[in-house]
Amino acid sequence: MIHTDKLTKTFTVKKETVEAVKGVNIDVAPGELVAFLGPNGAGKSTTLRMLTTLLRSTSGMASVAGVDVAADPAGVRARIGYIGQGNGGGHSFRVIDELIMQGRFYGMNATDAAARAQELLKSLDLADLAKRTVVKLSGGQRRRMDVALGLIHSPRLLFLDEPSTGMDPQNRANLWEHILRMRAEHGTTIVLTTHYMDEADSMSERVIVIDHGQIIADDTAARLKANLAGDLLAVEVAAESAAGVRGLLGGPPRAVSSAKTCTTAWSASASGSPKAHGWHRRCCKK
């Protein structure tokens, strides 16, 4: 459904070149729910904007829904749904009118657009709000309307750019309940960006971790936690006791000269003994 090869994006800021995305390779199969996880400024949204034709790449290639992003951007847009970070509805328009208009933009006739709009309003618990203007919706209601706008033309692939940022826990749970139910019903492939680790962990089948414009991990949440998660224990002792403490905790005794204190740190995977998982030790002078 998605394939990229060395996809890169650079910007020029005050005569300096900034590499926002550094040659990422991504493959997403049909029906997957994949989360791009990373801190603000990591390159998640820039990558998503390139995949959705909103931003032209500097180099590399990307194919989305079987269409080359650079060669046929209109073809890509016709096959995907995109829900950005901001609200998509015009504040002075009614919800039902916004949905029908969105369907017409995608080439649907008036009858089909109206029928699809009514279907989505019902599915997303917005039927009672159909004739309300967008400005009068709550934050959670607006976000559900954004989902409806992205799904109006029944795309095979849906992009969600930080869909629950700024929402309270109840509205976040409600939004995801609707998204996951509709995915189960229609088999939609979903790609989302988030900086909420709990969201990536509980909602996605696969997590792609991006930092400084590069993919640093790509696996299921369970495997990432098993392989990368760990505990760190720091113990600060007097210099004259350092060698003895190391001996008790499994480290070789070693004299520490001209040091007032010694800090020794051990890290391991989430479970197991130090010897079983090869704990690391370091001694620092202070």
N, C-alpha and C positions, 0 to 999 in steps of 0.2 A: 504493500500500500504506500509506503514511503521508502525511498532509497536516496541517500546522499553520498557523494564521494568528494572528500576534501573540501567541504563547503566552508568558505571563508568570507568574512566581512571586516573591512577596515574603514575607519573614519579619520578625517583630518581635523584635528582640534588645535587651534592656535599654532598652525604650521607643524604640528607634530602628528605622526601617524599612530593611531590607536587601534590595536587588533582586538575587536570585540568578539569575534568568533574565529578560531584558529584551526581550520581544516578538519571539521568534524565529519565522521562517517556514521550514518544512522540507517538502520533498517527496522521497519515496523511492519509486521504481518497483518493481513486483514483480520478484523475482529479483536485485536489487542487493545488493552487500555494501558497506555504508557505515560509515566509522569517524568517531566524534566524537573529535577530538584536542584536548587542551588541558592546561594545568597543573592541579594539585590546586586545588580551589575555583573552577574556571572556570565551573561550571554544567553540566558534562556529565552527571553522575549525577542531578542534580535534573531535568534535561530528560528523561532516560530514565525516572525514577520517575513523572513526569507521564504519559508516553506509555503506561506499563504499569499505570496506574490506582492506583499505590501512593501517589501524592501528588496532591491536587487543585490545579489551577491557580488562580491569583488572577484572571486574565482571559485572554481569547483562546480559541481553540478548537483541538481536535485530533481528527482522525479516524484510527483505526488499524485496518487490515484491513477497511475499509469500515464501521466502527462508530464512532459518536460516543463519545469517552472519557467525557465528563461525563454524557451521557444514558443510556448502557448500559455501565457498567464491567464487569459480569459477561459481557456479550457479547464484549468485548475480551479478557478473560482466557481465555475459552474458545477463542480463535483464535490466541493467541500462546504462545510459550515464553519464559521469563525465567530467566536465570542471573545471580544477584546476586554481589556481591563475596565474601560469606561462603559457607561450605559449607552445602548444603541438607539433607544427610542426618542423621538422628538417630544419634548415636554408638553406641547400644546395639542398633541394628537391623541385620539382614543386608542386604546390597546388593540381593539379589533381592526381598526383602520391601518395601524402600523403593520400588523401581521399580513393583511391582505396586500398592502402596497409592497411589502418585501417579497411576497410570492409573485407578484406581477413583475417585479424587477428580474426575477429568475425565469421569466418566460411563461409562467403558468397563466391559464385563462382565468377570468374573474370567478367563474363557478368553482373551479378546482381550488383556487387560492382561498376562497371563502370557506369551503368545506375543510380544507387542511387547517385553516386558522381555528375553526371551531373544535376540531379534533385535538389540537395542541392546547387550546385553552382548557379543555376538559381534563386532559392528561396532566397538566401542570397546575391544577387547582386555581385557574384564573377565570373560569367561566363567569363567575359573578362580577368580575371586574372588567368585562369586555368593553363596556361603554364608558369606563372611567378614563380620564386623561392621565397620561403617563406621570405628570408632575404630582399627582395625588396618590401614587403608589408608594408603599413602604420600600425600604432597601431590598428586602428579600423578595418582594413581589416584582420589583424591577429586574432583579437578576433572573428570576424565572421567565420573565418576558423576554430577556436577552436570549435565554436558551431556546425559547419558542422561535425567535427570529432566526437563530442559527439552524434550526431544524425544519423550517417551513417548506423547503424544497426536497426534504427526505435525503440528505447527503449520506454517502457511504462513509465519510470521514469527517469527524468533528474536532476542531481545535478549540481549546479552552485556555485562555491566558489569565492565570491567577483568578479563577472564577469565584472564589469565596473570600478574597482579601477584603478586610473591613467588615465582614459580616459577623454577627454574634453566633455563638455555638449552636443555638436552636435553628437559626436560619441556614447555617452551613449544613447541618444534618438534613434539613428538609430539602435543600437544593440537591444534595447528593442522592437522596432517596429517589428523587424524580429522574436524575440523570442516569443512575444505574438501572432503574426500572425500564426506561426507554431504550437503553442499550440492550438489555436482555430481550426486549420485544422485537427489536429491529436489527440486532447484530452490528451496530455501528462501531467503527473503529474510533477510538478516542485518544487524543494526545493533549495533555495538559501541562502547564507550567505551574509550579508552586514553590514557595519557600517554607511551607508547613510540612515538617517531617511526618507528623501523624497522618496528614492527609495522603501523602505519597505512600505511606506504609499500609494504611487500611483500605485505600480505594484502588490502587493500581496493581496490575499483574507484574509490571516491570518498572524499574526505576533507573533513569539515566541521570547520573550526577554530573553537573556542569559547574566548573569553577575557572575563572580567568579565561573564559572562552574555549575551554577544552573539556572533553569528556574524560572524567577521571574514574568513573565506575559505571557499569551497566550490567544489571542482574535483577533477579527478584528481590523484593524487600527482605524476605527471610534469609536468603543467602548473603546479602550484603551485611545484615546484622550479625550473622553467624561468623563471617570472615573478618569483619572490620571492627565490630563493637568490642569494647574492652573497659577495664577499670584501671584507674591509676591511684596508687597509694604512695604518698610522700611522707617520709619520716625524717624529722630533724633531730639530731642528737649532738651531744658534745663531741668535739674532735677526739678526745681520748677514749671515747666509747665506740667510735665508728667501726673499728676492726671487729670488735666483739659482736656488734649488731649484725654486721655482714655475715659473720659466721653462723649466727642463729638463723638468719633468713636465707641461707643457701648460697651466699656469695663468698668468694675466697677472701680471707683476711688479708689486709694490705695496710701498711703504715701510711698515715696522712700527715705530712709535715706542714708546719706553719699555717694551719687552718684552725679557725675558731670553732666552726661548726661544719657538719657534713650533712648534706641532704641526699638521701637515697630514694630513688623512685622505682617502683615495680609496676609493670603493666602486663595484662593478660587478657585472654578472651573472656567472654562474659561468665564462663563457668570453668571449673577445673583448678588443679593445683599449679603452683609455680613451676615445679619440675616438669609437669606434663606439657605445659604450653610455652616453655622457654621464656621466662620473665626476663626483662631487661633491667640492668642496674646501672646507675651512674652516681658518681660522687663529685660534688662541686665545692670549690673553695669559697668561703665567704669572708 
